Every structure is written in structure tokens, then in C-alpha cells.
């Protein structure tokens, strides 16, 4: 603990009286030494204070810069977060939209495929029926031409005297040239033809129609039926081809949409996962 200067001076002066013949000089010397020591200690303290003050000022400036930088970074991060949230929401909406579009296209393709299969089944059955009809008519025409070309015989005479198509078919059945099933089928076909035509152009129902007296009348009737059957078959095939092409175009369009939508969906999901 430092003693007051005057106390030290008195002490020094007291000692000087006992040990020196020049006490004043000795006291002054002691005071000077003490003053130098005190000044040195003060300079050292001031140096420490200045260094600490400079450190505090430097650190304060650094903290202010760090705070300012931190706030700027926080604002940037907040903006980034908001942007990422908006991007994620956009990706989620896109994923949902693409998933819905793919599901719709797949459902449409499935429905179109089912309809096409049903249409094709109807066509196949119709084509088979028409082919059977044409074969029956063609066979009947061949039989008629063969019978009518004969110069005599009961079958030829009966055919020439037949008053209706039904009678002519009955003669052919009796002659074992045509089966009763085929005769019934031809009668039904001619009946349907009669019902669909105008009465002024019709040959009449097979069971009641007046058969032309000429020997070729029944052949002409059958040939007319054959031509109409061929026309109906051709029309059915054209309709089938048109339906098939329409389905193929629709199917390809839907498959392309599904393909590209799936590609976009995979890309959107990958980006979404990368951002998580």
C-alpha cells in the first residue's frame, strides 16, 4: 500500500538527520525517486488503459459490423426460405396437376380400349354373319343356275312353274340341292329386305311375293341379295377401318401425353426431393 508523499518525505527527512550531514539533499533525492516511480507506474497504467480502450473500440466496431452483416445474412436467408417455400408449393401443385392428368389419360385410354374391343367384337360377329350369308346366297345361286341350265327334269320344271321365291326355295330343298336351314335363312333375308324397301320397289315377302314367270327371276333376286350383302360387308369393313384408325390416333395421343407427363412428373419429384 502506498504511503502519502508527505509521510515518506518526513520519514526520509528523519533518516537523513541520522545518516547524512546533508539531509535536505537526501530527502529531495528520495522524493525524486518516489516521483519517478509513481510516474512510471502511472505511465504503465495509462498504457494498459490505452491498449484496453483501443481493444474495446476495435471490438465494438467489429461487433457492429458482425451485427450488420448478420442482419443482412438473416434477411437474405429469410428471402431464400420464402423463395424455397414458394418453389416447393409450386412443385407440389405441378406434381398434383401432372398426377391428375396422367390418371385421367390412363382412364381415358382404358375406356377407349374397352370401347374399341367391344366395337371390334361387334364387327367380327357381323363380318362372320355376312360372310355366312354371302356363302349361302352364292351357293343358292350356283344351285339355281345349275338347275335352270338343265334341258329337262322335275326340278327345272318345278322351278319354272314356281309362283314365288318361297316356292322356288322349297323346290330346291326337295331336290336336296339346298338345306332347309339355308332355305329358311334366305327366306328371312328376303323378308328383311322386303320390310326395309319401299313397297313400289320391293319383290314382296318371300312367302307371298309373286315370282316372275321368267326362269331367271329367282337368280336375279338372289344376285340382288348377294350384291346388297357385299355392299353391307364393305360398309362394315370401312366403318371398322375408320373406327380402328380413330382409336389408334387417340391411343397414340394419350400414350404420348402420359409419356411426357410422366417424364415431367419424375423431374418435378426429383427437384422436390433435392430441395428437402
Residue pairs with C-beta under 8 A, 6 or more apart in sequence:
2 38
5 31
5 34
8 30
8 31
8 34
9 27
9 30
9 31
12 26
12 27
12 30
12 31
13 23
13 27
15 26
16 22
16 23
16 24
16 26
16 27
17 23
19 26
20 26
84 275
87 275
88 272
88 275
91 268
91 271
91 272
91 275
92 272
94 264
94 268
95 265
95 268
95 269
95 272
98 261
98 262
98 264
98 265
98 268
99 265
101 257
101 261
102 258
102 261
102 262
102 265
105 254
105 257
105 258
105 261
106 254
106 258
108 254
109 251
109 254
109 255
109 258
112 247
112 250
112 251
112 254
113 247
113 251
115 247
116 243
116 244
116 247
119 240
119 243
120 240
120 244
123 236
123 237
123 239
123 240
123 243
126 236
127 233
127 236
127 237
127 240
130 229
130 232
130 233
130 236
131 233
133 185
133 189
133 229
134 226
134 229
134 230
134 233
136 182
136 185
136 186
137 186
137 189
137 222
137 225
137 226
137 229
138 226
139 178
139 182
140 169
140 172
140 178
140 182
140 186
140 222
141 219
141 222
141 223
141 226
143 172
143 177
143 178
144 159
144 168
144 172
144 218
144 219
144 222
145 219
146 177
147 153
147 155
147 156
147 159
147 172
147 175
147 177
148 156
148 159
148 160
148 215
148 216
148 219
150 156
154 175
155 171
155 172
155 175
155 177
158 171
158 174
159 168
159 171
159 172
159 215
159 218
160 215
162 168
162 171
162 211
162 218
163 210
163 211
164 204
164 206
164 207
164 208
164 209
164 210
164 211
165 187
165 190
165 203
165 206
165 209
165 211
165 218
165 221
166 187
166 206
166 207
166 208
166 209
167 211
168 211
168 218
169 178
169 183
169 186
169 187
169 206
170 183
172 178
172 183
173 179
173 180
173 183
186 206
186 222
186 225
187 206
187 207
189 225
189 229
190 203
190 205
190 206
190 209
190 221
190 225
191 205
191 206
191 207
193 202
193 203
193 225
193 228
194 202
194 203
194 204
194 205
194 206
194 209
195 205
202 209
203 209
203 221
204 210
211 217
211 218
212 220
